[in-house]
Amino acid sequence: MGKLLALAVVGLVGALIGERLVGFRNRMNASRELKPKRLTSCQLIKGIETGSEDIEILPNGLAFISSGLKYPGIQSFAPDKRGEILLIDLNEQNPRPVELRISRGFDLASFNPHGMSTYIGDDDSVYLFVVNHPQYTSTVELFKYVEDDNSLVHLKTIKHELLGSVNDIVALSPDSFYATNDHYFTGLSLMFLEMFLGLSWTNVIYYSPKEVREVASGFYSANGINISPDGQYVYVADLMDHNIHVLQKHANFSLTPLKVLQLDTLIDNISVDPYTGDIWVGCHINGFKLFFYDPENLPGSEVLRIQDILSEKPTVSQVYVDDDGSVIQGSSVATVYGKKLLIGTVFHRALSCEL
């Protein structure tokens, strides 16, 4: 009887592991392949070799780029190089990135930038919020951009127990924001176990100097976040559930779920066209290729444009596909300025295309 019971337990455990493995592969889109779809006029941006994970464009065409991200389980071509914030001027014919100097007193050696957001104050001051992972922890760094000498003045470092595994951020004022946590756990092994088991324990946090609280939850892996041009709706990408959540923002900064747009790709950062409200997303075709990097089987890149997301039938257009990573690997962001499309990557290069 004891042997039969032990055999039954082993069988149940095996069945559970098998079921979770199938679910994990599905969430990773492990078997997904796409046909290439290129734009006719694209060029790699010289000077970006180790990532362009997030891109924020100001109304005047200046674009901030976070580069050099080191993230658990993700490839890095320069693991010993510190991260940096780059700036390019999209009004130039062939823009070249320059590293922004950061004011004294900030710990540059451990700078590991991830998601970003900008906020323009009433006096036209530009505030840059940067998710940072020093020693693989999570902080939010607040900077003020000084255009005269292309520098960032560090204003403060924000830490909080609810901001444990921050991925992306959207600024609401010079000192408040929404942020996504992409994992519940912070250790690499527990993070992987969380993904493997398919635990929907990640969330969105509202932060202000007076209040910090959870405002949305139940995501497999809350990733990119952004806000509609009128400030009424917040968009959250769930990387592992292949969808974008639309939430209504209220005067007290609470969020109410409104709808979910289901897609067939791993959605990373979300950019919003300030004039049309169109959503542009950088996506990962196949998560296995991203998380289990093989130089003989490179992760590709995909860009989607979503129009009228609040309507009953939003229009989803596939704009760009590099199916085999031969041009850019692991697209994480896509954003537009006029007729220019910028595509950034987690750890690789950056591409500029004419639409």
N, C-alpha and C positions, 0 to 999 in steps of 0.2 A: 504493500500500500504506500509506504514511504517513497519507494522508487517511482511509482506512478504519479504521486503528488509532485515530486521534484521534476519529473519529466513534463508534467502539465505546466508548472511554473516556468520552466525553461521555454516551453512552447509559447506561452503567453508573452513572455519578455521578448522573444524573437519576433513574434507577430507585431508587437508594439514598436520595436526598433524598425522593422521593415516598413510599417505604415508611416512612421515619422521620416524615414529616409525618402520614401516616395514623395511625401509632402514637401520635404526640404528641397529635393530636386525640382519639383514643380515651382516652388517659390523662387528658386534660383534661375528658372528658365534654362535648365541645364542642357536641353536638347534643341534650343531655339537657334535657328539660322535665318539670316536675311539675305536678300539680294542687294548688291551695292546700289546706292543712289547718290550720285555726286552732283555738285553744283559746278557750273562751267568756269567760274572765276573764283578760285580759292588759293590762298597762299599761307604757308606756315609763318607764324610771327617769329622773327629772328630774336634770339636772346631768351626764349622760354624753353627750357629743356627738362625741368623737373617738376612740372605740374602747374596748373592754372585752375585750381579746384573751384573757385568762385570768382565771379566778375560782377562788379557794380559800376554802372555808367551814370555819370552826372548829366544834367540837361545840356551842358556846354560841350559834351563829347569826350571829357576826360574819363578814363576807365581805370578803376582800381582792380588789381588782380592778386589773389592770394596764391602763393607759390611755395612749394617745398614741403607739403604736408607729409608727415610720417604718421601712419595710422595702423593700429594692430591688424595684422593679417593682410595688409595691402602692400603691393610692390612699391619700392622707392629706388630710384636710380642714383640718389645721392644721400644715403642714410646719415652721413656725418655732416651734411651741410645744413645750416640753420634755415628756417623759413624766412620769407620776405614778402613785403607788399610792393608790387610793381605798379607803375603808372604808364599808360599810353594815351596819346592824343589821337582820337579817331578822326579828327579833321585833317590830319596829315595824310599824304598819299601813301607813304610806306612807314607807318608808325613803328618806332622802336621803343621797347619798354625801358624804363629807368627805375632803379630801386629807390623807394622813398626813404629818406633819412628819418630815423626815429629819435626823439629827444633823449637826452641823457637821463640815466636813472632807470630806464626800462631794461629788463633782462633779455637782451637780444640773443644770447647764447642758447636759451631754451625756447625761443620763439617758434611756434609750430601752428601756423594759421590755417583755419578751416573755412567755415561759412562767414559771410560778411553782410553788412547792411549799411546804407548811408541815410543820414537825416540832415535836411537843410533847415537851419533855424530861421527865425523871423528876421535876423540881421544878416541873412545869407551865409552865416557860418556853416561849414560842412563838417559834420560829425561822422566818423567811421567806426562802426562797431565790428569787432573781429573776434570770432570764436578761436580760442587758443588752447593748445594741449601741451603745456609744459610738463615734461616727465609723464606724459600720457594721462594727465589729469585734465579737468575742464575749467576754464575761466573765460570771461568775456572782457576784452580789452576795449576801452573807449579812448579814441583819438580825436583830435581836431586837426583838420587838414589846413596847412599854410601854403597857399598857391605861390606866393612870392619866391619861396626858396624850395618848393617841392619837398616839404617835410611833414611829418606827423608829430604833433605834440601829444604825448601820452597824458591823459587826464586821470584815469583810475583803472584799477583791476577789480572786476566784480566776481566774487565767489559766493556760492550758496549751496547748501546740501541738496536742494531740489534741482540744481544745475549740475548733475553728476556725469552726464555723457552727452554733452551738447554737440549738435551737428550743425544747425543753421539758426539764423536769427533774422528778425525783421524789426527795425527800429520804429517806435511810435512817437518818440519825443527825444530831446537831447539826453535823457537819462532813463528811458523805459523801453521795453521791448517784449516781444514774444520769442521764445526759443524752443527748439525741438530737442528732445533727448532721443537718440537713436538706439540706445540699449538701456535695459534696467540695471544690469550688472556692469562692472567696470573692468574686471580681470579678463584677460584674453580667453582663458578656457571656459569661464562661465558665460562670456559673451557668445562664444561659439555654441555652447550648449543651449543657450536661449534661442539662438537662430535655428538650431537643429530641431528643437522641440516645438518651434512655432509658437512661442509665448507672445501674446499681444499685450505687453506690459509697458510700452513706451508712451510718451506723452508730449504735451505742449505746456510750457510754463509761461506765466505772465510775471514780469519783473518790473518793479519800480522801487525807488528808495524807501517807500513807505509800506510796500506790500509785495509779497512773493507767493504765488499760488498756482496750482494746477488748474488749467482751463479746458483741457481736452485730453482724452486718454483712449486706450484700446487699440493702439497701432502696433503692427508687427515691428516696424522700424521707421518711426517718424523721421523724415529726412528734410528735404527742402521746404521752406516756408516763405510766403510772401503775402502781399495785401493788394486788394483791388485799388485802382486809381482814386476812387471816391472814398476809400477807407472803410467801406461797409462790410467787406467780405475778406476772410482770410483763407488762403489755400495752403494745404499741407500735403506733401507727397509721402505716401507710405511705400518705401522702396520695395519691401518684400511682399506686399499685397498688390503691387502693380496698379495703384490707383491714386487719385487726387481727391482729397476731402475738401469740400467747400463748407466753411463755417461762417455764420453771421456774427459780426462783432457788435457788442452792445456798449452803451455809454459807460458802464462800470468795468469794461474790458473782458467780461465773460464772453464765452463763445458757445453758440448753439449749432449743432450739426444741421446742415441744410440738404446736402446731396453728396453722392460719391460718383466720380467718373472712373469707370473701370477701363483699364488699358491692358496691353499685352507686353509690357516691358518694365524694366526696373528703373523707376523714375528717381532722379537725383535732385538737383537744384531746380527751383522754379523762378523764372524771370517774368515780369509783367511789363508789357509795352505801355508806357504812361499815357499814350495818346489814343490807342485803340482798345486797350484792356486785354489784348490777346496775350495768351500764356505761351511761353517758350520753355521747353524743358530739355535738358541733357539727360540721356538715358543709357542704360547698360543693356546690351542685347542679350547677353548670357552671363549671369552672375558667377557661374563656376569659373569662367575664364578670367573674371576680375579677381576673385578671392583666392583662386588656386593658379597663380600666374605661371604660364609656360611660354617661354620665348619662341617655341615652335607652334604655338596655337594661341595667338594674341587676342586679347579682348578688343572687340570692335566698338563702334560709336554710333549713336542714333540721336537724331534731333526731331522733336515733334513740335508742331504749332497747334494750339487749341483756341478756336474762336467761339465766342458766345457760350462760355461754359455755364452760364446761369440758365440757358434755354433748355428746353426738353431734349433737343438733339444738337449738342455741340458739334462743331466741325473739327475733326482731328486730321491733320495733314502731316504726313511723313516728309520732312524737308531734306534730310541728309542721312545717308547710311554709309559708313565705312565698315563693311561686314567683317573684314579680316584684320583690322588694326594696322593696315599698311601705311596709312596716313597719320591718324591719331588714335591713340588707345585709351579706352575708358572715359568717354565723354561724361562730364559731370554738370555742365552748365551750357546754356545757349541763350544769348541775349542780343538784342538788335539796337542799332543806332542809325536812323534813316534807312538806307538800303544796305547797310553793312550788318552781317551776321558774324558774331564771335562765338566760337565753340571752345570751351575750356575742358581740361581733363584732370583726373585725380592726381596723376603722377607723371604725365607725359608732356606733350607740347600743347600749343594753342593754334587755332586756325581762324583766319579771317576770310570771309566769303562775301561776294556781291550777290544780292538777291535780285 
